[in-house]
Amino acid sequence: MGNKHLTPDYIFESSWEVCNKVGGIYTVLSSRAKTLQDRMQDRIIFIGPDFWKEKESPYFKEDKSLFADWQWGAKEMGLLVRVGRWTVPGEPIAILVDFQPYFKQKNDIYAWLWEHYQVDSLHAYGDYDEASMFSYAAALVVESFYKHYLDEQKKVVYHANEWMCGLGALYINNKLPQIGTVFTTHATSIGRSIAGNQKPLYDYLFAYNGDQMAGELNMESKHSIEKQTAFYVDCFTTVSDITARECVELLDKPVDVVLPNGFDNSFVPKGATFTKKRKAARRRLLDVANALLGEKLDDDTLIVSTSGRYEFRNKGIDVFVEAMNRLLRDKDLKKKVLAFIEVPGWVGEPRKDLQERLAGPKTFTEPLEVPQVTHWLHNMSHDNVLSMMKYYDMHNRKDEQVKVIFLPCYLDGTDGIVNMTYYDVVLGNDLCVYPSYYEPWGYTPLEAVAFKVPCITTDLAGFGLWANGVFGHYGELEDGVKVIHRTDYNYSEVADAIKDAVASFSAMTAKEVEACRKKADALSKKALWSEFIKYYDEAYDIALRKAEERKQVKS
């Protein structure tokens, strides 16, 4: 390989989460966008699904003047696109495509996929069809745009994220071989499924056969598209060393490059604004607790939280509740603890009784009924968090040092109770806990440390492994991130380690806490996109070199 990287003139990147905030991939793409946009200047184009019929995406601003001549031609061909800006830092160009028209060609598309790439779509159900039709439509967008504006003199990369965009990557591979293709799996579909089905993933990883497990777990089609895409693209990537091992064992394909997930901290407030926002977040969380619990908690209270997707075991929500329950009886705890579980559940509505209390200026001395939850849920009696708290008789009684509150909704600023965004809330914490069992990377701990909040994570999270690598040892709270060793079977030890860490943090002096916060902040700076984008450059280089080879063979 030459010394100098080949660099793309154009990058097209597709994902189900472009202008569509669903999970961690939204954060990956939206936070990386500014770094690429600064460099590429509107030659990085994101492609996402357009299902915003009734209401507009809050993350997209249409601009009919962008590529106006192509837009017109695309519509003539029956390609229903809207072009505009993704309203994230850098405001890159985004093309949203309506994929509904392709459902009527579904069988033909799947037949083509089988004939050319042996992808088994026979067992498809649920979101497989929807994702595949979007992926196909996204590839048609690239093909149409390429033919309108570009030619073989231009170095072009198509980057597909997750199995949902695999079909499009294979289409480009077949129809436009002069384009270099990159595929990133953010978590193998089969690995996530094994973990989510309560099976031990890590001790037996070497023994699992991905194809066999796909049959057993009813995942054949997703696994098939993911595996074949991994084999046929020019550059196959994932987000951490831990998931790279999964790829080798479950997809039978080693990755070409690991692309760790970076962060853009341009929106982290500075100086006096940070202090003001931190005070406001703490005041709001303590007010909510007072209204719910009927107890005045002062500012010396240790505010702790966990957050993320509602994957009860995978995200370690179960072990967090377990740890808080054990903390109730811990003699070393020096402060009161207010623990929030900020995980979107099947939320019904914000509690009217809580809203009424929060609307008035009073403080309260009597708790509301069910003082463990801020919003009513559709399935109160079947909710995992509430059931576990009930099982452990955790009812937030007055005499208890640890109070646990379930905040079961997206913190978008309009939840009806806290009414602050997640980033405005997270900086109010003293400590964040993310004891994941299955976590390819782990944005939540990275976000916490970017807001100077020390956190606890595990070495089964890509971020935890990365942090250990930076420290040169297992992270401790004094490093800003405590990394707990987690296995398939040491749930109880993990719960104890969390309990002990919170207790020891409660005993720290203000000076020691400040030192932890500085270390957390310093670590987050090492995970900025400006540090991590070099891995993408390597992936683009690999893909473009393979495309160049194909061009030479052709000529």
Steps between C-alpha positions, in 0.01 A plus 500: 500500500635845414591752766229741406136418566260521209234750602143508368366788292148399605362291786145370507400360838172321561333407827151444635592766759579791269268780620327229703597485868458138610818389673877526524565498125326839479766633740783336302397657171368835621803572720749392228321707234671828592851356474425361152303806387785734600730294282268403211291818468165354383664200335393277791136410436290309753204291383214410732142370486219746430200389698419846627160536337273630777768708671845616392816352650620740772855431376456588131467832317397466135673711234350462153785697342765236589576288190177637354559364148575151634197512732281569200654215298474258794128571536453442127651154555258436787766546769325690779767700680518811715833679531600727786719539804532278805459745789805384697840674540647549152153483336601243236285425195243227560282327242186334631352236270149355499546122480130402501470469117754213496290261706319391185836389352605330822500142367701594193754690713539204737535260204778721357667505843491121521629447147794739536589475868318197646318715755213302650198734526249213519476516877454877507252653742444826685752773434706299246273597209479864598877532545572317174269721294660810652847362431410427138353850457814657655717316245279624214552856632879456481481340155283782366712776659823340380377477141378859510805674652799266527724276292786257543751783550339563839590282798171404664423302818167350600481432875215277624416472871358182656328204333213735411716661231668182375279452195592845368872433547468179297301681229776766470763223500323343203380799296770761573824306559699821462365610842687378809266343757533509880269307734485557877323261731439683829400169666458163333130417480573148624723612790238746625234229466703238691560751781138620499372141526681444831762273343865528609676675213865541594615171654350309208571747219761265347243217493200681353428451131341821374294332227370235740412760768321709237270202434446437870421865580288563187752748362596336168428791269664776708802280563520405131499859368751605766738212430490526120547878512803451728649259246434700183571863593844652447552587865321330790509687832360502852520734799712320762740214557234311693260505203785419263535168685126438451538563125773237470302237694141570390545640145818302420656824374770706671452878475741708291498798739352579844328842494460612865213741560612854568320799641453862403506715814420830329166516683643429848452832683810680626590696813221689677234358264601145598477584873162667453361206300632248752327687784175520302506125425565409864227731622250352256586138587479575874166681451359199312623273780344721769163511321500123445648382830372772732852543633734799484834382364774762526769580246744273682299203370699275268314495166569181307344375176500235234353545153484354150270267308260284700697177466460379857788254507719621211529854636543380859182666629433186709840515668459876564175438693673213683791727597268778626310244708825380661609860557191547722673291765857620447664636816765691302251725320563856618230690309143458385478361147240597241524250212318555170436234238457706182389233256207540256229245587149450366398836634137602529497857630672725754342470845240775552543489880875553460449779246263678740752482782781626275287793383477646853773662709452274805716223637326177600523267797281212379587273205272442203377145442753288309789737580738308271382626160448842335270394214221243485583202281269291284623181664573593861463146629727350231774761495843351579634794704186541714464124545858467624459793740177349630668160542770664712244708694664823379231759574712812564406521869589811701759326717689352204829654386457392136207610285452354151275679247406359159477773234362289212509742206723671247641816653432730205394802705127428466445196723257688727693449825871584474458704180873515434701328228722202580822700461364772731411234758812283483734775619300523825619153605780431743557150363363296208484120493485290179572138597434355153510130419475557123631835376704514177617852580301695761417863436336563836827480700681710239224764516519499881875565513468770229274681750762445776296232676711203619344168408502126555493261204623147422764331289222344289438850358728613218544837671603330827763293319626809320523695830703217657733517199549876548563462875723194462305333783141440612340842542416619852276789606817704560567466123154643421367162379476186710504189280359188666598155376180333379446143374204280410465391861625764749181708530515500881863617514418780253211618721734504801769688309247771402370522859855533637597760240197721577566467874866594461407791271261626771794518741724706269587858589394784270861524383515129415170519312628798301813301408277213373298744293815646343626150412162412343514816289860427393411146390206627290740727305690189386178366343414802287435442130810703422694213665299209352433615143838355393349150523234603246773630272653154511165337413440741209851430373447121503165534316634744239807286425277200428279713277812626315611139444160419346526799268844388379378145437206640304719727286 
